[in-house]
Amino acid sequence: MQIRKIGSIVLASAFTIFLSTGFAVAQDSPKQEMKAAGTDTKNAAKDTGHAVSTGSKKAYNKTASGTKTAADKTATGTKKVYHKTASGTKTAADKTVNGTKTVGKDIGHGTKVAAKDTAHGTEKVGDKIAGKPDPK
């Protein structure tokens, strides 16, 4: 009987320890899961923050680079236009000078011819008045 009593006490003790450990483990498990979930969320937020930071830096650098490229190309284009305009203006000025010289020569020649014709005509009229014969 004594062995039975001791066996019952050992069995009851083992059962009690098993159940109390089971509840303790069952109570710690949701806490651990919540803690792990919180840690995972914190780490995900950090990773997201780092990714956004990196993406923002890349976008900033690409924008700065694109702006510099556009400014350089605009400056180059402006210089080309300036030189083409200067060249075109010089060509136009040279042609205007040449045209003016040509027109001046033509006007001078026309004026000389007109003056000679007027002088010749005046001589003819003078000769008619004086009664001189017409030289043909």
C-alpha positions as CSV (number, residue, x, y, z in Angstrom):
1,M,0.0,0.0,0.0
2,Q,2.8,2.2,0.8
3,I,4.2,1.7,-2.6
4,R,0.9,2.5,-4.1
5,K,0.7,5.7,-2.1
6,I,4.2,6.8,-3.1
7,G,3.4,5.9,-6.7
8,S,0.2,8.0,-6.6
9,I,2.1,10.9,-5.1
10,V,4.8,10.7,-7.7
11,L,2.3,10.4,-10.4
12,A,0.3,13.3,-9.1
13,S,3.4,15.4,-8.7
14,A,4.5,14.6,-12.2
15,F,1.1,15.4,-13.6
16,T,1.0,18.7,-11.7
17,I,4.5,19.8,-12.9
18,F,3.5,18.8,-16.5
19,L,0.3,20.8,-16.4
20,S,1.9,23.9,-14.8
21,T,4.7,23.8,-17.3
22,G,2.3,23.4,-20.2
23,F,0.4,26.5,-19.0
24,A,3.6,28.5,-18.6
25,V,4.8,27.5,-22.0
26,A,1.4,28.2,-23.5
27,Q,1.3,31.7,-21.9
28,D,4.9,32.6,-23.0
29,S,4.3,31.5,-26.6
30,P,1.9,34.3,-27.5
31,K,4.1,36.8,-25.8
32,Q,7.1,35.6,-27.8
33,E,5.1,35.7,-31.0
34,M,4.0,39.3,-30.3
35,K,7.5,40.3,-29.5
36,A,8.8,38.7,-32.7
37,A,6.1,40.3,-34.7
38,G,7.0,43.7,-33.2
39,T,10.6,43.1,-34.0
40,D,9.9,42.0,-37.5
41,T,7.7,45.1,-38.1
42,K,10.4,47.4,-36.7
43,N,13.0,45.8,-39.0
44,A,10.7,46.1,-42.0
45,A,10.1,49.8,-41.2
46,K,13.9,50.3,-41.0
47,D,14.4,48.6,-44.3
48,T,11.7,50.6,-45.9
49,G,13.2,53.8,-44.6
50,H,16.6,52.9,-45.9
51,A,15.2,51.9,-49.3
52,V,13.2,55.2,-49.6
53,S,16.4,57.2,-48.5
54,T,18.5,55.4,-51.1
55,G,15.8,55.9,-53.8
56,S,15.5,59.6,-53.0
57,K,19.3,60.1,-53.2
58,K,19.4,58.3,-56.5
59,A,16.5,60.4,-57.9
60,Y,18.2,63.6,-56.6
61,N,21.5,62.7,-58.2
62,K,19.9,61.7,-61.5
63,T,17.9,65.0,-61.6
64,A,21.0,67.0,-60.8
65,S,23.0,65.2,-63.5
66,G,20.1,65.6,-66.1
67,T,19.9,69.3,-65.2
68,K,23.6,69.8,-65.7
69,T,23.5,68.0,-69.0
70,A,20.6,70.1,-70.2
71,A,22.4,73.3,-69.2
72,D,25.6,72.2,-71.0
73,K,23.6,71.4,-74.2
74,T,21.7,74.7,-74.0
75,A,25.0,76.6,-73.6
76,T,26.5,74.8,-76.5
77,G,23.4,75.4,-78.7
78,T,23.4,79.1,-77.7
79,K,27.1,79.4,-78.7
80,K,26.4,77.8,-82.1
81,V,23.4,80.1,-82.7
82,Y,25.5,83.1,-81.7
83,H,28.3,82.2,-84.1
84,K,25.9,81.4,-87.0
85,T,24.1,84.7,-86.4
86,A,27.4,86.6,-86.3
87,S,28.6,84.9,-89.5
88,G,25.2,85.6,-91.2
89,T,25.3,89.2,-90.2
90,K,28.9,89.6,-91.5
91,T,27.9,88.0,-94.8
92,A,24.8,90.2,-95.1
93,A,26.9,93.3,-94.3
94,D,29.5,92.4,-96.9
95,K,26.8,91.8,-99.5
96,T,25.1,95.1,-98.6
97,V,28.5,96.9,-99.0
98,N,29.1,95.3,-102.4
99,G,25.6,96.0,-103.5
100,T,25.8,99.6,-102.4
101,K,29.1,100.0,-104.3
102,T,27.6,98.5,-107.4
103,V,24.5,100.7,-107.2
104,G,26.8,103.7,-106.6
105,K,28.8,102.9,-109.7
106,D,25.7,102.4,-111.7
107,I,24.2,105.7,-110.5
108,G,27.5,107.5,-111.1
109,H,27.6,106.0,-114.6
110,G,24.0,106.9,-115.3
111,T,24.6,110.4,-114.0
112,K,27.6,110.9,-116.3
113,V,25.7,109.6,-119.3
114,A,22.7,111.8,-118.4
115,A,25.1,114.8,-118.0
116,K,26.7,114.2,-121.3
117,D,23.4,113.8,-123.0
118,T,22.1,117.0,-121.4
119,A,25.3,118.8,-122.4
120,H,25.0,117.4,-125.9
121,G,21.4,118.4,-126.1
122,T,22.2,121.8,-124.8
123,E,24.9,122.2,-127.5
124,K,22.4,121.2,-130.1
125,V,19.9,123.7,-128.9
126,G,22.6,126.3,-128.7
127,D,23.7,125.5,-132.2
128,K,20.2,125.8,-133.6
129,I,19.8,129.1,-131.9
130,A,23.1,130.3,-133.3
131,G,22.2,128.9,-136.7
132,K,24.9,126.4,-137.0
133,P,24.4,123.3,-139.2
134,D,23.6,120.0,-137.5
135,P,26.7,117.7,-137.3
136,K,25.6,114.2,-137.9
